[in-house]
């Protein structure tokens, strides 16, 4: 049977999917995919899989894709990160019988992608990407798709998308943010870029970004003209987003935990999902946050969730009819609703804050930091993250490294050790006692009858300092 392509692939194989669950590392596992499908999702992606590991490790394949055949979990697209055409195709060949398409991740902006040289950090290497897509399109029995981030320039983004289409990409997902827009600096996604891509290519396009409610989905479809809309964080906080509902958190938590019992997954995945689902409630009942973090079993997690449910029901009973939710939330904290990630505040908003520009200008920039370090930087903006705020250290007179604060030669330890050895001197500040050890050696030898005369001082003398304290340089 010939391989379906473009719109025919989208209509027949993907059944005209319009509501799409994003590929999310450790978060779009089978149990979560099934939950999302029950609540309005038409198409799911696996978590991003590492192509090289998938090829070499049978356990990795079994845990992430071969674990069980689930007819409910279709249509399904398997996503890989890769930077080598041969490895990408080998991994895809091993996965193609378990899915409906293979997706190449060109959108991950995280530091791990930068170190591994994949995701959004390949978007300037058009020759390599062409070779990867062309080879996969030729060798695979299922279509190849791509998920990308945009360039700041609309026209470059359009040329990028057209290049991928020409190479053989059959469906394109466009996340309307650049690779620099992540974490606290995410900002709004550009639907203008997405609309421009949709108008410039002849294959189906999915949009990703700015989706918090069903109204956003409908508006995105209308404003961009795309075939489908993908959700990541919006879905994690409200899996019923595509149904247009905002149910009580415990309804979806209990349904998800039942699915996990049927389709087990690592406890860390379950815990991460519940932290997002219960996010707003855990701001109110903070003592249960630590409980949820500590429990070691699925039933322990279920017990903490049950306690959160009881607390919420008590809060409901106390809340007077017509009372507005506390804070800036559109609904009461026990209702599934979006979490709006706070961006860096401007210096004008008050003491202890930093502007986005100030954060970006710090050494290495936020791009070079892990997600946890980015959070720490934003929580403690004056804690020596800014090079101008770091204490100044005096430099070694020889090599420029920081010198020892009590070094008698004003040197770093390495340079001090060499000089003290050469001159048979002591530096108490670095704990180097070449002179003292030599003197003790001479006294000891002079007190022993029948021994030769004490050796001459100095590192080069036979039997001298080289033998007595030379081991200190090891």
N, C-alpha and C positions, 0 to 999 in steps of 0.2 A: 504494500500500500504506500503510495507516495506521501512524503512528509508534507503536512499542511503548513502554510506560511501566512504571515501577515494577518489580515482581517479574517481570513477563512479559519486560521488557527484560533484566533480569539473567539469567533462565533461558535465554532463546532467543538473544539477541544476544551476551551475555557468557558464555554456556555455563555458567552457574552458577559463575563464577570464585570461588575461595576464597583462592588465593595470588596476591598482587598486588604488582607492582613499582612503587614510588613514582615520581612525577615528580621528577627531580633535575636542576638546571641543570648543563649540561655533563657529566652523568654517566649519564643514561638514554638515550644515543644508540642508534642502530639496532644496532650490533654488540653492545653490552652487553645490549640487550633480547633479542636472539637467543640469547646465551649464557644468560641467565636463564631463557628459555623452555625451553631444553634441560634445565634442572635444576630443574624443578618449578613455575615461574611460569605461571599461567593467563592473566593479564591484565597488560598494560603501559600505562604512560602515557608520553607524550613529555616531554622537559624542558619547564619552564615557558617559554612563548613570550610575547613582549610584543605585545599586540593592535595597538597603534598602529603599531609597526614592521612587523608582519606585513601590515598593510593597505597601507602606503605603499612597501614595499621588496620588489620581485620577487626579488631575490637572496636576501634573508632567507627568503622562502617556499621558494625552491628548495633552499637549503642545509639547512633544518630539517624540511621535510615533503615537498617535491616531488622530492627527489633521486632516488628510485627506488621502484618498486612492488615490495613484498616480501610475497607471499602468506603466508609464515610469520609475519609480524609482525601478526597479528590474533588476537583482538580487541585494538583499540588505542583509547585515549582521548587526545585532544589537549587539553592544558591551556593556558589563557591567563591572564595577569594583565591587568586592565583596571579602569578607574574611570568609564567613559563607556558608557552603554547602546548608543548607535549604533555606536561604534567596536568594542565587543565583538561585536555581531551581524555587522558587516561582516567582521571577522576570521573569525568562526565560519562564515560563509557560504563564505568562500574555502577553509576547511579541511574542511568536512563531508563532501566526497566521498572523503576520504582516511582516514577514521576511523569509529568506531562511536558516538562520543559526544563532546561538548565539555564540558570541565571548567573552572569558574571558580575560580581560585586565591584562596582567602580564608584561607590558612594561613601564608604566608611571613612570618616575623617579623624578617627582616634589615633592616639600616639602609637598603639600597637600596630596599626596599619602603616604608619610612617616607618617604624622600625622594620617591619616585615616587607615593606615595599609592595603594597597592594592597595586595593580600595581606591579612594579619591586621589591617592598619591601617584596613580598611574595616568591621570587625566592629561598630562602633557606628552605622554609617550604614544603618539598616535600610530606609529609604525608597528610597535609591539602589539597594541590593541587590535589593529587590523589583522595581524598574523594569527592572533588567538581566536578571533571571531571567525575568520575565513576557515581555519583548520577545523574548528568545532562544527561549523555549518556543513562542511564536507563529510565529516566522519560520523556524526551523530544521527540517530534515527528520530530524535525529538528536536524541536526548535531550540535556538539559542536566544536568550533575552539579556538585557543589560539594565542595571539600575545605576544612575549617574547623579552627580551633583552639577550645579551650573557654574560657569565662569562669571566673573563680574560683568563681562561684556555679553550682551544678548547675541550679537552676530557671531561671536566665537562659539557660544553655546550651540547655536544653530548649526554651524559647520561641524562641530564635534558630533552632534546627533546624526547629521547626514553621513558622516564618515562611518559611523557604527552601522547605520542602515545599509550602506553600500557593501560593507564587509559581510553582511549576512544576518544581522540582528533582526528578529521578527517581532519584537515588542520592546518598548522602551519605557522605563519608569524614571521620571524626572523629579528629583527632590529639589525644590526651588531655593536651596541655600548653597552658598559656596562652602568649600572645605574648611574655611576659617570660621564659619558660623556654626558653633557647637557649644554645648554646655551653657554656661551663663551668658555667652555672647551669641546665642542662637539668633535672636531677632526674628523678624517675620520672613517667611518664604516668599519668593517673588513669583507670583502667578503670571506676570508678564513674560518671564523667560519660558515658562511652561507653555503658554499660549503660542509663543513664537515657534517653539519646537514642533508643537502639534500641527501648525500650519505649514511647516517646512518639510515634514516627512510623510511617507505614504504607508506607514505601519501604525498599529495601535499604540497609544500613549497613555500611561497612568500618571496621575499627579500625586505628589507627596509633599505635605507641609501645610500648616495652619488649620488642621482638621480637629475640632473639639466637639462639635455637635452635628446632628444630621443636616441642619440648615447650611452648615459650612460645606458639607458634601454636595448638596444640591447647587449651591452657589458656585462652587469650584467647577462642577460639570458644565454649568451654564457659561461661566466667564472664560474658561480655557478651551472648551470644546473637546476635552479628553474623553477616552472611552471608559476610564475607571478612576477611582480615588483610593489611595492607599493610606492606612492609618497605622501609627506605631504607638506613641505615647497616649494619644486619645483613647485608643483601644485598651491600653493597659490600665487606665483609670476607670474606664467604663466599657466593658466588653459588649454592652447593648447599644453602643453609640449608633451603629448602622440601623437599628430598629427605631431610633428616635425616642428611646426611653431612658429614664434616669431612675433605675430601681434602687431599693435599699441595698447597701453593700453586702449584707449577710446573705441575701438571696443568691447572688452570683458566687460568693465565696463558698457557700455550701455545695452549690452545683459543681464548682471547679474541684473541690476536694473529693467529691464522689468520683469524678472523672480520673483524678490522680490515683485513686484506689484501684480503678480498673486498668489504667495505663500508667504504671509507676514511672517517676522521673526523679532526678536528684533533689534532695530536700532543699538545697540552696535555691533551686528554681521556684519551688512552692513558696518559700519564705519571701523571696523577692516579689512575687506576684501579690502576696498579701500585704506587704509593706506599701505597695502602690494602691491597692484597692482600699485599704484602711487608712490611707495617708492623712486625710483631713481629720478623722477621728483620733488618730494617734497624736495629733497636735493638742487635742483636748485631754485625752487620758494618757498622758506621757509615761506613766509608770508601767503601762502594758507594752510599751515599745521595747523596753529591755527584756521583758518576759518573752516576747515574740522572737527576739534575737537569740535568746539562750536555749530555747527548747530544742531537743535533739531528735524528736520523732514526729511523724505525721499526725499522730493522735494528740501529741502535745501542742502542735500548731493549731489543730482543730479546737482544743480546749481553750487556748488563748482567744481564738476567734469567737468562740461561744461567749466568753466573758465580755468581749467587746460588744457583741450583740446585746447582751443584757444591759450593759451600761448605756448603749444607745437607746434602748427601749425605755429606760428610766428617764433619760434626757427628753425623749419624746413626750412622756407623760407629764413632765414638768413644764414643757414649753407651752405657752399660752397660744391659743388659736390666733392666727393673723400676725404673730410675732415674726419679725425679720430675722434671718440667720445672723449669727454673730460674725463680725469681721467683714471681709469683702466677698465671701462665698455667695454664689447665686442660690444655693440650696443649703439645707442643714447638713452638718458634717457627716451624717450617716447615709447620705444619698450619693450614689456614684456620679461624679462630676469631674471636669478637667482640673488638672494642676497646672497653673501658669507659672513657669519657671521665672524667678526674679532675675533681672539683668543687673549688671553692675551699676550702682547709683552714681550720679554725678557728684563732684566735690561740693557743689553748691547746695546739696540736700542736707548737709549737716556734718558735724565732726565725725571723724573715724571712717569716712567713706572715700572711695577713689573713683575717678572717672574712668570710663572705658578706655579712653586714649592713654591715660596714665598706666593702666594695667598692660596695655598692648606694648608700651614702650619699655617695659621692664626687661631685664636681661633675659634673652631667650624667647620672650613672649609666651603667651598662654599655649601656643601650639606645641611647645617643647615640653609641656608639663602633663603629667597624668591627670585623670579626672579628679582623683582625691586631692592632689596638690593644688589643682585649680580651685576647688572648694575651700581649702585651707587658706589660700591666698586671698580669696574674697572675704572670708570670715575674719582674717587677721591682716588687714591691708597694710599695717605699719610694722609688721613683724619681720623686718630685715629682708623682705622679698625684693625691695627696691635697692639696687646697688648703691644709690646715693645715701641710703639709710644704714648700710652696713658699717660696722666699725672698721677703721682704717688700721691695717697692720704694717709695722715697720718691715722693710725688706732686707733680706740677706745681702751683705755687701758683695757677694760673689755671684750668686745665681738668680737673685730676684725673688725667690720664695720667701714666705714669712719667716723672719728670724726668731730664734728663741728669746723669750722676754728676759731671761737671766743669763744668756750666753756671754761669756767674757770676751769673745771675739766678734760679737754682733753678727753671727752667722746662723744659718739653719742647721739642723742636727747633722745632716749629711756632710756639709762643708766643714762644720766644726770637728767632726770625727777625723776627717782627713788631716786637718791642720794640727789638731792636738796630737795625733800619732806622729806626724812629721816632726813636730817640735818637742816631742816628749813632754807635753804639758797637760794640765788638768782643766776641765770645765765643769765645775759643780752643777751649773745650771742644766747641763745635758747629762749629768751623771757619768762623765768620762774622766777616768782617773789614771791616765797613762803614767804620769810622773810619780804619783804615789805608789803605784804598783811596782815600778822599777826600783824605787828607793827601798821598799820592803824586801824586794828580791836581793838587792845588794847587801842589806843588813843580814838577811838570813844566810847568804853564802859566806859572808865574812865570819859568821859565828860558827861555821861548821869546819872542824879540822880536816885536813887532807884534801880539801876542794881546791880547784884552781883559783887564780886571782879573779875577782869579780869582773864580769865583762864590761866593756866600755858602753857608756850610754849611747842611745841612738838606734834607730830602726835598722840601720844597715850593718851594725857590728855583729860578728859571729857570736851566736849564743846570747845576744843581748835582748833588746826589747822585743824583737820579732818573735822570740820564743816565749818570753814571759807574758806579754799581753797582746800578741798578734791575733789571738783568737777573738779578741773583742771586735774585730772588723768583720767577723763572719756574719 
